[in-house]
Amino acid sequence: MTEENLLTQWSRLLLSSFAAAGIRDVVLSPGSRSTPFMVAAEREPQLVCHDSLDERAAAFFALGQARVTGRPSLLICTSGTAAAHYLPAVVEASLSYTPLLVLTADRPLELQDCAAPQTVNQIKLMGDHVRRFYELGTPEAAPSALVGLRRLAAQAVHYALWPTPGPVHVNARARKPLEPAVAAGGAGEARELRVDELIAMPIGAASPPAVHPDPDAVERAAGICRGTERGLIVCGPAPLRQRRLREAVDRLARTTGFPVLAEATSQLRLGSGRDGVVRCDAFDAVLRSPSFRARHRPDVVVQIGAAPVSAGYEQYALAYTDVASIVVAPYGWQDPYSRATELILGDPLLALEQLEQAIGTTAASRSEWSDAFGEADRRAWAVVDADVDNDDSFSEGAAVRTVLDRAPHGSLVMLGNSLAVREVDTFCRPGSVDVDILCQRGANGIDGIVAGASGSAAAQERPVTVLLGDISFLHDLTGLALAGRTGVPVVVVVVNNNGGRIFEQLPLASVTGLPPAVMEHVTTPHDAQLEHAALLFGHRYGAAQSARELAGLMDDACATPGCTVVEAKVSAHGAAEQHRRVFAGIAAAVDELEAAVPTGSER
């Protein structure tokens, strides 16, 4: 049979099958070998195509879409090193359980390992970071091959979602000519008709089952919690869907009397109306106090999803690795401290509801244990409020608090890693602020923050505020090209302290006798003029040197569709100084509380 239109029809069948299996968004990067797939995607009416200058930004844009839609977006790139630029986002997707589908165009087998240009070994290029890898080979005209292609497309989408959401890699070879071909004879017309028939048929669908938690595991966990006073509920980074757990977590907290320690990225911290729940939102700072840690050994910790990233909590967890630990998570072994007593896997909402029912429905009375955490939290926020309110300089604490206060109700807020996410936990009270938090806490990388937020904005048409540092901003300049393509406000707030200043808060900064250049190697001061980055892509720009100026710029930007870059110019070393001051003040305030406890006693 002639191959006059085989590649064209084969690509059409593949992309139509992806669409039938549930793909709606395709993110394209320029290239030649991917031409047939790009054309097929553009011609498929169920697919919406998005362009990106480079593959790394494209991959994070697709990841940002999946964060808010819950379904994989499809990435398409050409052969060679192009696919390698997907790897950072693929790693993040894998570790954050975010669905993603990668289609890499490849050269035919006769061009492999012979110094043909733009040809690398793409077999399992993503390694173990993907849930599945499919090598499609070059197109085949056999009827069984066409039917199998459609099935493989459905499988690829399915395994991106179940049993463990994450990335799937499909490698497809294409032999020239790559441009669309029209049937010129009977064989080609017959092939096109057969593809039409296959596309019209229902595609294979595998409906993921509801994963119910093991009743015995729930009962064992309830037995540990039942009658225990000295317990905690801790909540680390989680996807948007964990927001649905708020009421269940609150009911468990009321039933057990356990204080709730929730990071901003958990989806369980922000917002008001949590009556009857003891919360210690300032736990990162509180748990840095050696005396508080020493007097507050828990008997059980109930961890919802991933463990907190907090340095204070890490010190606390490592001090008590022998206490009972119950992990409630949909999948994965979420136990970085190797202390889990019981992992309850499955639907976390069902698990929490069943755990609460198994423990008992009578609300626990307040105890000295819970009162201590509640009072420590109150004192900690008093210290933070006083520091932010009385600081004449434009501190990073004032900057991040202003950003969260001014973000529109119900909008999305993307937090950059390193300092930004930590500053929010340290300086931002839950209060009445109620936004959905996006983060990259799978691999905790700083790359692709702007591109990811842009993808989220494009997918949900909700305003997005991006809060990140200057190094993260410079690391993702091509992400700015994607930020202005939606009809909603995308506000990129860059807290500019001229470098990666989180390293000034790490132990390396306290080592004496180091050559001065060592700290410059890690902080990387740059003196870049960020205004030009915004103007390069035609975005609005504003600079703030006070909280009042930042509030005004935020109000304007959040009301204006398109991208606005807001630069908050703060002191280079102000973050380290403010953190030392605040943590010392909180430690003193907590120690005053502990002084009321007789020596040798524990709460």
N, C-alpha and C positions, 0 to 999 in steps of 0.2 A: 504494500500500500504506500502511496506517495505521502510524504510528510509536509506537503505544501502549507497546511494550516494547523498542523498538529500542536505546535507550541502555543499558538493563539488560543485554540480551543481547550487545550490542557490547562492553561493559566486561567481561562474563563471559568472552567469547571472548579478549579481549586478555590478561587476567590469567592465564587457564588456559594460553594459549600461552606466556607468559613462564615459567610453571612447567614446561611441557613442554620448554622450551628449556634448563632448568637452574637457574632462579632458585628459591631456597629461602627467603630472608629478605626481608621488606618492612619498611621503616622509614617510619612515617606521622607527619605533623604535622597538627594540626587545621585544618579549613577546610570550606567549603561546596561549592565548585565541584568538589572532588575526591571528593565523596560516592559517586558510582557506582563509582569505581575502588577506593575504600576498602572498600566493601561486597563487591565482587567478590573482592578480595584475602582478606578475612576468610572468605568462603565457599569459597575454593579450598583443598582439604584438603592440598595439597602445600606450601602457603606458611605461614610463621610470621610473624606481624605483631608489630612493636615500635612503641611510641608514644614520641614526643619532643615536649617543649613547644615547641621552636622548630626552624626548618629548619637553622640552622647546626650545632647540636649533632647533629641527625638525620643530616646529611650526613657528619660526621666519625665518628659511630657506625657508619654503613654502611661507611665507608672502613676503619675498624678491623676490621670483620667480614671484608672482602675481603682484608685483609693476611694473615690467618691461614688463610682457606679457599681463596684463590686463585680464587674465583668472584665475580661481581658480586652485590651486594645491590641491591635496587630501592628507590628513594626515590619517594615520592608526596607531592605538595603541591598546594595550591589555587592559584588564579590571582593575578596582581598581583605585589607585591614579594616574596612568599614564595619564589619560585624564585631570586631574586637572592641570598638568603642561602645558597644552595647553592654559590655561586661559589668561595669559598676552598677548600672540600674538592674541588671539581671541578678546580681548578688543581693542587692537590696530587696528586690521582689521575692527572692527565695527566703531570705531571713525574716521578712515582715509578712510572709504568707499573702502576698498580693498577686493576683493572676496576671499573666502577661504572655503574649504569643509573639514569637520572633520568627520571621521568614527571611532567610538569607539566600540571595541568589548566588549561584556558584557556576563555575565553568565546567564543561563536560570532562569526562574522565581522560580523554586523549590529551588534554592540556595540563594534567596534573604531573608534578614532579619532573618538569622538563624546562624550567625557567621561563614558562609563559608569563607574560606580564599580568599583574593584578590577580595572581593565583596563589592561594595558600591552602593548606589543609584545613578545611572547615568541618571535618567530621568531629563531632562532639567538642566543638570549639569552646563551648561554655562549661565543659566538664561536668562535675557533679552538682553544679548550681541550678540545673534545670530538672524538672520533674520527669520529663520525657525528651528523647531526641528521635527525630524521624529523618532519615535520608531518603528522599523521594527519587533520586536518580534523574536521568533525563526522561523526557516524556515518552510514553509508549502508547501505541494505537490500539492494542488489544482490548476488547470489551471488558475483560476481567480487570485490566489495569485501570481503566477509567472508573469502574465501580469501586475498586480498591482505593483510588485516590479520594473519592468522595467520603469513604468510610474513615480514612486516615485523617482527613480534615476535621471530621466530627470528633474523632478521638483526641486530636490535639487540643481542641477547645475544651473538651470534657476534662482532660487531665490537668489543664491549667486551673480548673476549679475544684477538682475532687480526686482523691480523698484529702489531699493537702494542697490548698491553693498555692500557686507559684508559677514560675516561667516554664514555657515549653518551647523548644527550638526545632524548627522545620528547615531543612536544607534542600533547596531545589535547584537542579542544574538546568542550564539553558544553553542551547547551541545556536549560533547565528544561522540565519538572520533573526534578530530579536524583535523587529517591528511587526505590527499586526499584519496578518496575511488573510486574504479573502479566498474562499474556495474557488478553484478554477476548473474543477473536474468532478466527476461522480463520486470518487472516494472522499474528497474533501467535503463535499456537500453531505454525504452520508454521515461523516464524522460530526459535522456541525449539528445535524439532526439528532444524532445519538446523544450529544451533550445537552441539547435542548430537552430531550426526554428525561435525562438524568436530573437535570436541574429542576424540572417540574415535579419530580417524585419527592415524597417526604424523606428527609434525611434521618439517619439513625440517631435516636436520642436516648441517652442513659440518664435517668432521673436520680440524682444523688439521694440516698436515704437520710432520714433524720437520725442523727447519731445521739442516742440516749445515754446518759451516764449510767455506769454500773450501779445498781441499787446497793450492792454489798459495799462498794467503795464509799458511797454516800453515807451509809449507816456507820461504817468505821470512822469516817470523818466526824459525823455527828457525835459519836461516842467520845471522841477526843475533846470536842468543843463543849459538850453538855456539862454544865456545872463548873466550867472553867471561867475564872474571873480575869486572869491575866492573859488576854488574847488581843491580837491585832488583826485588822483587815488591811492589806497593803495592795496598792494598785499601781502598776507600772504602765509603760507605753502600750497603746492599743489602737486598733483601727476605729474608724467612725462608728461602725456597727456596735461597738461596746457601749455606746451611749444608751442603748435600750436596757442595759443592766442597772441603771441608776436606782430605780425603785426596788429592785430585788436586793441590791447591795445595802440600801438603807434599811430594808426590812430585816435583813440578817444582822445588821449592826444593832438595831433596836432589840432584837431577840436575844443576842448574845451579850450586849453591852460593850462589845469590842470597839475601841476607837478606830476610825478610818483614816489611813494615811494614803493619800492619792496625789500622784503627780498630775500636772496640768495635761500631759499627753495621754492620760488614762481615759479621757472623756467622762470621768466620774468626779471631777473636782469643781469645775466652774458651774456657776448658777446658784440660785438661792432656793429657799423652801425645803431645807433638809431638817425639819423639826425632829427633835428627839434623837438625833445622831451626833455622837461625839466625834468631832473632826480635829485632826492635827495637821493642817495643811502646811504648816511651817516645819514639818518633821525633819527636813534635810538639815536645817540649822539647829533644831532642838537636839537631834541625835548626835551632833558633833560634840556635845557636852559630855566629857568623860564621866562626870558625877551622875548625870541623868541616865546614861547608859548603864552604869554600874548598879544603880538602884532599881532599874526597870527591866529586869530579865523577864521575857515573856514565857508563858507555858505553851502557847500555840500561836502560829502565824498562819492566817488564811490569805493566800496570795491569789489575786484575780488576774489571770493572764500573765504577762511578762513581769519579771521582778523590776522594782524601781531602779532607775539609773543613778539615783542620788548617792553622792559620796558619803553623806552622813548615814544613810541607811546601810550602805556597804560596811561601814565600820561596825554598826550595830549587828548586822547579820553575821559577820565574821566572828564577832565576840560570842555569839550564841548559836553555833552550828549544830548543837545537839538538841535543840528544842524541836517539838513536833511542828511540822510544816505541811500544810495542805495546799496543793496547787489546783486551781480550777481553771481549765483552759480548753479551747476547742481542739487543739492538736499541739504536738511538739512537746519536748521534754524541757519545760521552762524552769530550770533549777540550777542557776549558775553557782550556788553555794553548796551544792551536793548534799542537801539536808532534807529533801522532800520525804515526808512520811507516807503521803498519799497523793497521787495525781489522779484527779477526777477529770477524765477527758470526755469530750462530747459537747453538746450544746450547753454553753455556760449559763444561760438563763434558766434552763431546766435544772441544771445542777444546783444553782443557788436556791431556787424555789424548793427543791426537794431537800436540800440541806437544812434550810430554815424549818421546814415542816418536821423533819426528823429530830431536830434539836428540841423543838417545842414552841408553841405559839405565845407563851407568856413573855411579855417584854421584861428584860432584865432591868433591875434597879441600878441606879448610878452607884459606882464604887470609888474607893480611893484611887484605884488603878486608872479608871477612865477620867476621873476628875483631874489627876495629875497631868495627863496628856492634854486635856482641854485647857487647863490653866497655863501650861507651858506654851500652848499655841497662842493664847491670848497675850501673854507677856512678850512672846516673840514678835507678834505683829505690832505691838506697841513700840518696840524698839525700831522695827523697820519703818513704821509710819513717821516716827520722830526724825529718823535719819533722812528720809526722803523729803519731808516737809521743811526741815531746817537747814538743808544743804544749799548754800548760795550758788554753788557751781552747778553745771548741768551734768548730773550724774547719770550713769547707765541705769540705775534703779529708777530714777524719775522718767527716763526715756521709755523703758519697756512698760512701765505702769501707764504712761500716757497712751501708748500705742494700744494696749489692751482695753483701756477705758474708752477710747474713741472708735474702736472697731465696731461696725454696725451690728446690732442685735441679730443673731441667727446667721451671721456671715461665717466665712471660713478664715482661719488664721493659720498660716504655715510658719512653724518655728524652725529656724536654722539650728544646727547642732553647735557644739562647743559652748560659747558663752550664752547665746540668745535663749536657748531652752532653759538653762540653769537660772538665768536672771529672772525669767518669768516665775519659776517656782519660788525664788527667793523674795521677790519684791511685789508680786501681784496677788492681792487678796482675791478669793473667789467672788465675794460680794454679789452684785446683781449682773455681772458680766456673764453672758451666756452665748458663747460662740463654739463652733466646732473646730477642734484643734487637729491640724495635719502635721505630721512629722516624719522623719526618716530615721527611726530608731531600730531598724533591722540591723544594719551594719554601722550605724552612727556616723556615716560619712558626711562631709560638707558639700559634696558635689551635687549638682543638678537641682538645687533648692528652688531657684526661680523658675526653671523649666517645669519642675513638678507642680508647683503652685499654678502655673499657667495652664497646665493640662487639667487640673482640678476645676479651674474657672471655666474652661471651655466645655467641660463635661456637664457641669451643673448650672451654669449661668448664674452663679451666686458671687457677690463681691468677695474678693480675696485680699487679705492683708498678709504680706510676707515680712517677717521680722528676722533679720540675719545680720551677721557681722560683715566687715569690709572684705575679709579674705574669702569668705563664702561667695560674696557678690562678685568679686573679681574672678573667682574660679568658674563662674557660670555666665560669662558675658553673652554667649550666644543664646542663653535662655531668655535674655531680654528681647530677642527677636520674636519670641513666641508670646511675650507677655501682653502685647497690645492688640491681639487678634480677636478678642472677645468683646461683646457689647456691655460688659460689666466692668466696674472699677477693679483694677489690679494695682494695689498700692505696695510698692517695694520699699520698706523702711530699712535703711542701712545704718546700723550703729557703728560709726566710723571712729575707731580708736587707733587707727594706723598700725594694724598688725594683728597677729593671732595672740591676743593678750591673755587667753586662758592659760597659756604656759607660764605666765607670771604667778599663777595660783597653784601650780604643781610643785612637787618636791624639788625638781631640778633647780627652780629659782632660788632655793635656800642653800644650795651647795656652795660652799666657800672655795675660793681659789680657782674657779673656772675662768678660762680666757673670756674676755667680754664678748667675743664674737659668737660664743656658744648660744647665748640667749637670742642673738640676732638671727641665728640659723633657724630657730624654731618660731620666733615671733614674726619674722620677715616684714619689718616695716617697709613701706612702699611709697608714701607721699603721692599716691595717684590722685588725679583730679576726677572724681567720680561723675561730675556733671557731664563730662564729655562722653562718658559711656551711655548716659541717658539720651543725650542729643544725637548720638550716632544712630540710634534706632528711632528717632523722632518722638521720644517720650517727653512728657512734662517733667520738670525737675524743681525741687525746692530744698533749701538748706535751713536747718534749725540749730540754734545755739542755746535754746532754753526750752523748758517744758511748754511754756505758753506758745512759743513759735511753732513747736511740733504739733500741739493740739490744733492750731489754726490750719496748718498744712494738712493734717490728717482729715479734718472736717471737709476741706475743699476736695481733697483727692478721693475720699470715699463717696463723694456725691458726683464724681465726674467719670463717665465711662472711659475705658482705655487705661493705659499704664502711666502711673506717676511714680517717679523715683524720689523718695524723701531721704535726705542725708541728715542724720542726727550726729552732729560733730561734738564728740565728748573727749575728755582728757585721755591721753594715751595710757596712763597708768592708773586712771581713776577706778577701774573695776576692781583691781587687786586691793587698792586702798579701801574702797567702800566695803568690800566683802570682809576684809580683816576687821574693820570697825564694827560692822553689823554683827558678824559672828561673835566677836568679843562681847558686844553688848548683850546679845541673846544668851550667851553662856553665863554672864554675870546675873542676868535676870532669872534664868533657870536655876542657877546655883542658890540664889536667895530662896527660891521655892524649896529646893532640896534641904536647905539649912533647917527648915521647920520639921524635918523628919529626924527622929532620934537616931543617933549613930548606931550602925549595925542592923537597922531595920530596913525592910524593903517594902515598896508599895506593891 
